Amino acid sequence: MKKQLSPIQKMLNAWAVSMIIWSLYRAYLGTSMPIWIDELIAKPLVFLVPIYYYITQIEKQDFLKGVDFTFKNIKKHIIFGLLIGGVFFTTGIVVQYLKTGSLGLLPITTMLYFAIIALASSFSEEILSRGFILKRLYEDSGSMISSVFIASFLFFFLHIPILFTNPNIYGFALIQVMITDLLLSFTVSLLYLQRKHIIVPILLHAFYSLSIYLFIS
């Protein structure tokens, strides 16, 4: 008799579909496509479509509710995310100044463009990594430590294709980004479980991505 898959196994299979497709996309195209295509078109299709299908067709529930994107107390969560993310971003500016003696800020229009890209990227990645993966791992196990640990490493694996195909990230910068990715994931995972809303991880992650675009890429 064929063994039936558990909900967690099915969930991880949905994640694996996104991971495989994204890896193939990066393997064949690398960073040759414009960043707006990667973040505004490719990533939402690859990361969100499989889990949208899973949540609405397999779990039979509303997609936004299934990833903890609700409108209850959303203003409070947005303010909290902006404050924490702003502190993170300001720290990045200070570090940049101490290292180079310059703020290295780009024109306002360029910064706005990167801010939109960072927010779009963070939306797709956090919906997948926190709203989908972490939420269900925690609900299944009840263990904050194990669920955060597993979700954080799955989040890290999602970034391996871009880390090793981006010619602007190499050497010590590559190691620095890899370590920071893990630390970021642990931090936003804990904040997500504490706030029970996906908007906080999205905003914090967006500020981190914006720092990468402005100071490293």
RASUL-V142377 format. One record per residue. N is the residue number from 1. PHI is phi as a letter, one per 30 degrees, with the letter a starting at -180 (999 if undefined). NEAR is the number of other C-alpha atoms within 10 Angstrom. D_LAST is the distance of its C-alpha to the last C-alpha in whole Angstrom. Layout:
((N	PHI	NEAR	D_LAST) (N	PHI	NEAR	D_LAST))
This chain:
((1	999	3	53) (2	d	4	49) (3	d	5	47) (4	d	8	45) (5	d	10	42) (6	d	9	41) (7	e	14	39) (8	d	14	36) (9	d	11	36) (10	d	14	36) (11	d	19	33) (12	d	16	31) (13	d	14	32) (14	d	21	30) (15	d	23	27) (16	d	15	28) (17	d	15	28) (18	d	21	25) (19	d	20	23) (20	d	13	25) (21	d	13	24) (22	d	20	20) (23	d	19	20) (24	d	12	22) (25	d	17	20) (26	d	20	17) (27	d	14	19) (28	d	9	21) (29	c	11	18) (30	h	16	15) (31	c	15	12) (32	d	11	14) (33	d	11	15) (34	e	8	14) (35	d	13	11) (36	d	17	14) (37	d	11	17) (38	e	19	15) (39	d	21	15) (40	c	17	18) (41	b	13	20) (42	d	16	20) (43	d	21	19) (44	e	19	22) (45	d	15	24) (46	d	19	23) (47	d	24	23) (48	c	20	25) (49	d	13	28) (50	d	18	29) (51	d	24	30) (52	d	20	31) (53	d	14	34) (54	d	19	34) (55	d	19	35) (56	d	14	37) (57	c	12	39) (58	d	13	39) (59	d	12	39) (60	h	11	41) (61	b	13	39) (62	d	12	37) (63	d	18	33) (64	d	16	32) (65	d	13	35) (66	d	20	34) (67	c	25	30) (68	i	18	31) (69	c	16	30) (70	c	14	33) (71	c	12	34) (72	d	9	36) (73	h	9	35) (74	d	15	32) (75	d	11	32) (76	d	10	32) (77	d	20	29) (78	d	16	27) (79	d	14	28) (80	d	17	27) (81	d	23	24) (82	d	18	23) (83	d	15	24) (84	d	15	23) (85	d	21	19) (86	d	16	20) (87	d	14	21) (88	d	16	18) (89	d	19	15) (90	d	13	18) (91	d	13	17) (92	d	20	14) (93	d	19	15) (94	d	13	17) (95	d	15	16) (96	d	19	13) (97	d	13	16) (98	d	11	18) (99	d	10	16) (100	c	9	15) (101	i	10	18) (102	b	12	16) (103	d	15	15) (104	i	12	12) (105	d	12	13) (106	c	11	13) (107	e	8	16) (108	e	9	17) (109	d	9	17) (110	d	12	13) (111	d	15	13) (112	d	13	16) (113	d	12	14) (114	d	21	11) (115	d	19	14) (116	d	17	16) (117	d	22	13) (118	d	25	12) (119	d	22	16) (120	d	20	17) (121	d	22	15) (122	d	24	16) (123	e	22	20) (124	d	20	20) (125	d	24	19) (126	d	28	21) (127	e	26	24) (128	d	25	24) (129	d	24	23) (130	c	28	25) (131	d	26	27) (132	c	27	29) (133	d	26	28) (134	d	29	29) (135	e	24	31) (136	d	19	33) (137	d	22	33) (138	d	17	34) (139	d	11	37) (140	d	12	38) (141	c	12	38) (142	i	11	38) (143	c	11	36) (144	d	15	33) (145	d	12	32) (146	d	14	33) (147	d	21	31) (148	d	25	28) (149	d	16	28) (150	d	15	28) (151	d	24	26) (152	d	24	23) (153	d	15	23) (154	d	20	23) (155	d	24	20) (156	d	19	18) (157	d	15	20) (158	d	20	18) (159	c	17	15) (160	e	13	16) (161	e	17	16) (162	d	17	12) (163	d	17	11) (164	c	15	13) (165	b	16	12) (166	d	15	9) (167	d	11	9) (168	d	12	6) (169	c	18	7) (170	a	14	10) (171	h	8	13) (172	d	9	14) (173	d	13	10) (174	d	16	11) (175	d	13	14) (176	d	12	13) (177	d	18	11) (178	d	16	14) (179	d	13	16) (180	d	14	15) (181	e	20	15) (182	d	17	19) (183	d	14	19) (184	e	19	18) (185	d	25	20) (186	d	20	23) (187	d	16	23) (188	d	22	22) (189	d	27	25) (190	d	18	27) (191	d	17	27) (192	d	23	27) (193	d	18	31) (194	d	9	32) (195	c	14	31) (196	h	17	32) (197	a	24	30) (198	d	29	26) (199	d	28	25) (200	d	27	24) (201	e	31	22) (202	d	28	20) (203	d	27	20) (204	d	26	19) (205	d	27	16) (206	d	27	15) (207	d	25	14) (208	d	22	12) (209	d	21	10) (210	d	24	10) (211	d	22	9) (212	d	16	6) (213	d	15	5) (214	d	18	7) (215	c	16	6) (216	b	13	4) (217	d	12	0))
